[in-house]
Amino acid sequence: MRGDVLVIGAGLSGATAAMAARRAGVRVVLAYRGFGRTALSGGLFALANAAPSKIAAASDLARAIAETRRLHAAHPFAVDPDPLPLLRAALDAWRRPLSALYDLDWAVAQEAPKAYVHEFGALCYAQLAPRSCLAVTTQGPRRIGVVELASFAPFMAAAIARNLNEALAENAGAPDFVPLPVPFAPRARYLLPAQLAAALDRPEVAAALLAAVKSALRGTAIEALLFAPVLGLGTPDLARRLADALELPVFEACAAQNSVFGLRLQNALIAALHANDIELVHESVSALDGSSGGVFQAAFANGSAPLTASRVVLATGKFLAGGLTVEGRMWREPLADCPLFLGAEPIRERHISHLSQADFFAAQAMAYVGLQTDAAGRVLDERGRPYCPGLFTCGHLLGGFDAFAGTDGAGVDLTSGWRAGQAAASEAQP
Amino acid sequence: MKKLWATFLLGLYLLRVLARQALVLGLRLFGYRPPTVARHLAHCAEDGLAVMPREIVDSLPALSSCIRCGLCEAHCPMFLSSASLSARGPSVLFSCHSRGLNELAYAQTAHDLLRECQSCAACLQVCPQGLRLPRVLRLMEALRVPPVP
């Protein structure tokens, strides 16, 4: 098999790189092993500096990016002269394919991060979120019922409503949250949101939920409903259908990790790649050989025929997805043995335990480990020259930003993916 | 004289405390629970919380140093071989763990995971925090409780 550009990894950055390269008119093959950080994320698009403590300092997107560039010289945003147009191009490219789940409006993305209701009763901040998430405003519904399903224990409505009311107590005009127990137990108890969401994909289960909610709502003055993030896995419009049937706005709380939103986003990305004539190979790439001058050979773990491509984009993620591994207690990039950096400083022979601290809330240096690139997304070596001609990278594999904090992950994925895909395609053209 | 008196009083007090402790410990051997504990347990049950056994409580400080980097999941042969469990297990386990044991009872995925772990210690090799994950997994397997009615 042959492609002009081979992208390894199907997360948000890999999919963005593949779309950018496909737009440039080259043949793109995308190989992926399984679901990584994107599928396990909360599905929020935190584009830049969306941490709540930073909101006062960095109000809009342009200012947040400028601040990040000023403070962190090795941040992926600082590599490119201006990341904003890249971000806009990537968001525009995803707007139609993801329109069932998100409204990726550039004007909204440029505003300050908005506060969304989280499944633990806290608020989380992001520039863009799934359509069904509830952003706290003073204009919305006044009395919101937090639905506690008898079959789904992790969503504890009473505690969530109490937490939210306490958090919003000082804001005049903020909505009031009341718990609403719903005796809905289709068959089993669920712990994973994805299990209940998959069950709710079946029409008869969804109908049972609707009937149970209807009877629970009788005689209450509730103006909107807040569900756990479980309203359908393959049919994400269950929230809208419930809203139509109940004649109430229906929201889902946003989720931190292992969420249904992440799975929906990943499925939508895969579907969009299919629709754009990008060849998908669901295999684990075990080795990448780029020694024979401008032609890469990718070998697969299961022994199927190797794939050749003139340009490769590594979007293999970081720790969870296996893009950065540990061998003999040392960091290693397993496919091409790329040089690794801690921020801007090259690291060689560093023991992994030197980069982490026992305190969960402390800054973890290991989050900043990764690859460094030039403005086109080429992998650089320790002397700042391209490490291997034709090798690009993007997404979480990049170093220099906090991969754990979740305040700019989607922004890095989109800008670096778009940049690497475009550059790889322009080099691959004959 | 004053000093002697103070020493005597202090000794009397210590003796009383020790005697009380010895009495409670002795009674505990025969299954006695001080009323404070019973009251605490009743409150826990009202709030829907299960009581964590001592071994779990002792393992909590070690677990709380997990920084959710995901390296263990990327290196676990069990995760890599099974698509259904892929990159879900430890996170689910930790959430069960931190939210009380009741939920562990019906966490089917966590249950499967616990049974399938072969203690190959691949996770031990990569954990930057040096967590003893196989030991924690075995402990949690031993502590599974029957489902809540």
Interface residues (C-beta under 8 A of the other chain):
Chain A: G34 F35 G36 R37 A39 L40 A153 P154 M156 A188 R189 L191 L192 Q195 Q257 N258 F319 L320 A321 G322 T325 V326 R329 I352 S353 L355 S356 A358 D359 F360 Q364 M366 A367 F404
Chain B: G48 S64 S65 C66 I67 R68 C69 G70 L71 E73 A74 H75 A83 S86 A87 R88 S91 V92 S95 C96 R99 N102 E103 Y106 A107 Q108 T109 A110 Q125 V126 P128 Q129 G130 P147
